[in-house]
Amino acid sequence: MSGVYEILGKIQAKPGMYIGRPSVSDLFMFSVGYECSRSELGIENTEEEEDFYGEFQPWLQKKLGITTVSSWSKMIMLYYHDERAGFEKFFNLLDEFKQRNQDLDGNEVIPFSDEDA
């Protein structure tokens, strides 16, 4: 079975094959189902999956300055009211998330501005 980042890469390349359309909400539901199916099959999460499922949402909340708990797809949709734009932005954010520990400058992450939307 593929790891979460591998399957997300496949979805990014061919969203229609996996989730029907490029939609951040559909992508979120797929990721929840993927996590659930692995659990039901007794497959333990890898380190990258623990990182994604445990840290992506809190990281995004901090990045966006959102204090209420909501799914990462809904947080993205606050800024990108279009499912396709949200889908594309998710992958930009995911790349940034995966690189967060490699930022040697120690720069504070700046929340979205209206110009990013």
Backbone as a ProteinNet text record, in pm:
[ID]
protein_1_A
[PRIMARY]
MSGVYEILGKIQAKPGMYIGRPSVSDLFMFSVGYECSRSELGIENTEEEEDFYGEFQPWLQKKLGITTVSSWSKMIMLYYHDERAGFEKFFNLLDEFKQRNQDLDGNEVIPFSDEDA
[TERTIARY]
84.7	0	88.8	52.3	129.3	124.2	230	230.6	144.7	110.4	18.6	73.9	202.6	256.2	261.5	286.6	287.5	147.8	47.4	-89.7	-137.5	-99	-136.3	-71.2	51.2	117.6	45.1	-3.2	-79.4	-210.3	-275.5	-400.9	-375.6	-265.9	-232.4	-214.6	-149.2	-123.7	-250	-338.1	-458.4	-578	-626.4	-736.6	-861.6	-892.1	-1011.8	-1011	-894.6	-883.2	-907.2	-876.8	-885.8	-1005.1	-1034.1	-1141.4	-1247.9	-1237.4	-1340.2	-1318.3	-1263.6	-1241.3	-1139.3	-1072.8	-981	-1059.9	-1077.1	-1158	-1088.3	-1063.5	-997.9	-1087.3	-1217.4	-1308.9	-1310.6	-1312.7	-1309.1	-1174.3	-1068.4	-936	-931.6	-990.2	-995.6	-1069.7	-1185.1	-1263.4	-1186.7	-1114.9	-1032.2	-926.4	-860.5	-753.4	-807.8	-928	-991.1	-1020.8	-1073.8	-1102	-975.7	-870.2	-742.1	-688.7	-694	-647.3	-732.5	-863.5	-955.6	-931.4	-912.9	-893.9	-764.6	-659.8	-533.6	-553.4	-627.8	-654	-735.7	-839.4	-925	-847.3	-747.5	-665.8	-552.5	-541.8	-437.4	-300	-294.3	-166.8	-128.2	-14.6	31.3	76.8	53.3	98.2	250.1	302.4	445.5	472.7	598.9	634.2	575.8	581.6	529.2	378	309.5	164.6	130.4	205.2	185	205.8	309	338.8	223.9	179.5	72.9	-57.3	-101.7	-231	-228.6	-114.5	-107.7	-66.4	10.2	70	24.9	-27.6	-62.4	-170.2	-276.6	-386.2	-342.3	-273.2	-226.7	-128.7	-43.6	49.7	-26.7	-129.8	-209.8	-286.4	-340.7	-410.1	-316.1	-194.7	-96.7	-60.1	-37	1	-106.8	-232.8	-343.1	-396.1	-348.3	-396.3	-539.2	-575.9	-711.9	-708.5	-795.1	-793	-901.1	-1002.5	-1105.6	-1061.9	-1105	-1068.4	-1165.7	-1109.3	-1187.2	-1098.8	-1157.3	-1075.6	-984.5	-872.8	-781	-845.5	-937.1	-1002.7	-1091.1	-1160.6	-1245.1	-1161.2	-1046.6	-958	-908.8	-871.2	-825.6	-939.2	-1060.9	-1175.6	-1216.8	-1172.6	-1197.3	-1130.5	-1019.6	-943	-967.1	-995.6	-1015.5	-1153.7	-1248.8	-1387.9	-1418	-1318.2	-1330.9	-1259.6	-1326.7	-1270.2	-1139.4	-1133.4	-1011.6	-896.2	-921.6	-816.1	-769.2	-861.2	-826.4	-744	-780	-706.3	-561.7	-544.5	-410.2	-331.2	-397.1	-329.6	-289.1	-370.4	-335.4	-196.6	-168.2	-39.8	75.3	51.6	153.1	179	70.8	83	149.8	115.5	175.6	326.3	369	513.2	579.7	516.1	569.2	573	469.1	462.7	576.9	598.9	703.4	842.7	856.8	986.1	1005.7	905.6	908.7	1027.7	1072.7	1185.6	1319.5	1314.5	1437.4	1464.5	1378.7	1397.4	1505.6	1622.9	1735.8	1739.3	1657.9	1657	1587.2	1501.1	1425.2	1318.7	1278.3	1176.8	1041.8	970.4	834.9	744.9	653.5	560.5	457.8	434	341.8	206.3	97.4	-35.5	-70.7	-171.8	-222.8	-263.1	-247.8	-306	-412.3	-488.6	-592.2	-532.1	-405.1	-338.2	-311.6	-299.9	-273.8	-396	-513.7	-638.2	-665.3
-118.1	0	123.9	224.3	347.6	427.8	508	601.8	722.4	800.7	912.9	1014.8	1046.7	1145	1089.6	961	898.3	900.7	864.4	862.3	1004.9	1101.4	1240.7	1288.2	1245.5	1279.9	1221.2	1098.7	1036.3	1110.9	1153.4	1228.2	1362.9	1426.8	1555.8	1540.3	1433.2	1410.3	1372	1292.2	1243.2	1245.2	1363.9	1369.9	1296.1	1299.8	1233.9	1084.2	1024.7	881	839.7	927.8	892.5	954	1079.8	1147.5	1208.8	1188.4	1233.4	1370.4	1462.4	1599.5	1664.3	1769.8	1840.4	1923.6	1869.5	1931.9	1912.3	2021.8	2011.1	1938.3	1956.8	1886.7	1737	1699.7	1558.1	1496.5	1573	1526.8	1499.5	1588.4	1568.2	1439.1	1419.4	1299.1	1173.5	1180.1	1066.9	1039.1	1143.3	1123.3	1062.6	1102.1	1043.5	895.4	863.8	725	641.7	700.5	631.4	596.6	694.7	671.9	565.1	573.2	476.1	335.8	323.3	190.3	126.4	205.6	151.9	102.3	179.3	141.3	11.8	4.2	-114.6	-239.3	-221.4	-333.9	-365.7	-287	-309.4	-265.5	-173.6	-123	-0.2	-7.5	103.6	220.1	339.3	459	466.6	513.7	541.6	674.4	709.5	839.5	954.9	943.3	1052	1064.2	952	957	1015.3	977.1	1036.6	1187	1227.7	1370.2	1441	1384.7	1449.3	1454.5	1338.2	1332.7	1403.9	1410	1473.1	1618.7	1659.1	1792.9	1888.7	1837.6	1928.5	2028.4	1979.3	2069.5	2174.6	2137.9	2241.8	2339.6	2288.4	2375.6	2476.4	2427.6	2515	2617.7	2575.7	2669.8	2782.6	2747.3	2848.7	2938.4	2878.5	2954.6	3056	3012.5	3098.7	3186.7	3163.8	3242.6	3208.6	3083.6	3038.1	2969.8	3014.6	2957.7	2853.6	2850.4	2747.8	2622	2508.7	2382.3	2354.3	2326.4	2292	2203.9	2133	2048.4	2136	2078.6	2156.4	2198.1	2118.3	2157.2	2280.4	2286.8	2403.7	2528.1	2511.7	2626.3	2680.9	2591.7	2634.6	2702.4	2647	2704.3	2841.4	2877.7	3014	3116.8	3079.1	3169.9	3147	3023.9	2987.1	2926.5	3003.8	2960.6	2865.6	2838.4	2748.2	2617.3	2504.8	2374.6	2345.8	2379.3	2354.6	2439.8	2567.6	2655.4	2605.5	2560.5	2505.2	2378.4	2295.2	2171.7	2204.4	2300.3	2338.9	2401	2485.8	2549.2	2446.2	2341.8	2237.8	2182.2	2154.3	2094.3	2192.7	2321.4	2421.7	2422.7	2419.3	2417.6	2288.9	2177.5	2050.2	2053.2	2107.7	2120.2	2206.3	2315.6	2404	2332.5	2258.2	2181.6	2079.8	2009.1	1907	1969.2	2093.5	2162.4	2240.8	2245.3	2333.3	2309.2	2187.5	2157.5	2182.6	2213	2237.2	2385.1	2473.2	2617.6	2660.8	2681.9	2716.2	2864.1	2945.2	3088.3	3120.9	3030.4	3056.2	3162	3184.4	3285.5	3242.7	3336.5	3308.6	3295.4	3202.3	3181.3	3292.5	3351.8	3463.7	3413.1	3448.8	3404.1	3454.1	3390	3433.5	3580	3645.6	3778.7	3770.2	3874.8	3875	3858.4	3899.3	3887.5	3742.9	3652.6	3510.7	3442.4	3492.7	3426.9	3448.8
0	0	0	-75.2	-86.1	42.8	65.7	176.1	141.1	242.1	221.8	122.2	129.4	35.4	-106.8	-118.3	-250	-311.8	-233.9	-287.3	-316.9	-234.4	-262.8	-392.4	-417.3	-543.4	-663.2	-647.9	-756.1	-780.5	-672.6	-685.3	-751.8	-715.1	-776.6	-927.8	-967.6	-1110.1	-1186.7	-1124.8	-1192.6	-1097.1	-1061.8	-964.7	-1009.7	-1138	-1188.7	-1165.5	-1167.2	-1149	-1003.7	-910	-768.8	-697.1	-726.8	-652.3	-742.8	-872	-964.9	-1024.3	-944.8	-992.2	-899.4	-942.4	-853.6	-751.6	-634.1	-528.8	-394.4	-323	-193	-92.7	-101.2	-10.4	-38.2	-165.7	-201.2	-163.5	-178.8	-139.3	11.3	89.3	233.9	267.4	205.6	233.7	192	81.4	39.8	146	195.6	294	423	462.7	581.6	555.8	439.5	403.9	394.3	340.7	329.4	468.3	558.4	695.5	764.5	746.6	807.1	752.9	623.1	563.4	612.7	626.1	679.2	822.1	900.4	1038.6	1043.9	961.8	958.5	916.3	831.1	785.9	884	990.1	1089.5	1043.9	947.3	896.2	978.8	1043.1	1126.6	1039.2	1089.5	1018.3	1016.6	905.1	895.9	965.3	979.9	1039.2	958.6	825.1	742.1	758	774.5	794.3	930.5	1033.8	1166	1158.4	1084.6	1068.2	997.3	885	808.6	887.8	937.6	1006.1	1141	1205.3	1336.4	1335.6	1233.6	1237.1	1127.7	1015.6	905.4	945.9	1006.9	1044.4	1146.3	1256.3	1350.1	1283.9	1196.2	1124.4	1039	968.8	882.9	965.8	1080	1168.1	1208.8	1246.2	1287.2	1169.3	1055.3	935.5	897.4	906.5	864.6	977.6	1099	1211.8	1249.7	1230.8	1262.1	1398.2	1489.7	1624.5	1647.5	1564.5	1580.6	1506	1555.2	1492.2	1377.9	1264.6	1146.7	1060.5	965.4	878.3	792.9	750.9	669	537.9	486.8	361.2	381.6	494.6	521.3	545.9	610.9	631.1	497.5	407.6	274.9	200	211.7	141.1	194.9	315.3	365	274.6	214.7	129.9	-18.6	-55.2	-194.8	-206.1	-249.2	-251.5	-367.4	-447.3	-560.6	-526.5	-545	-510	-584	-711.9	-790.3	-738.6	-713.7	-661.2	-524.2	-441.2	-311.2	-323.6	-420.1	-448	-484.6	-574.5	-617.6	-502.7	-423.2	-309.8	-205.1	-185.5	-89.8	-118.5	-244.6	-278.9	-259.4	-279.7	-246.8	-96.3	-19.7	125.9	174.4	112.2	150.3	127.6	15.5	-10.5	96.4	131	234.3	369.8	400.9	525	532	423.6	422.8	434.6	391.7	397.8	527.8	614.4	731	822.9	835.3	922.1	854.1	726.4	652.1	631.9	689.2	677.3	775.1	725.2	810.8	845.8	779.3	806	936.1	983.9	1105.3	1086	962.8	934.1	987.3	1044.9	1090.1	968.9	976	866.1	868.1	750.7	739.1	690.8	760.1	717.2	577.7	518.1	389.1	395.8	285.3	270.9	163.4	148.2	44	-94	-110	-239.4	-276.6	-173.9	-202	-259	-227.2	-268.6	-415.3
[MASK]
+++++++++++++++++++++++++++++++++++++++++++++++++++++++++++++++++++++++++++++++++++++++++++++++++++++++++++++++++++++

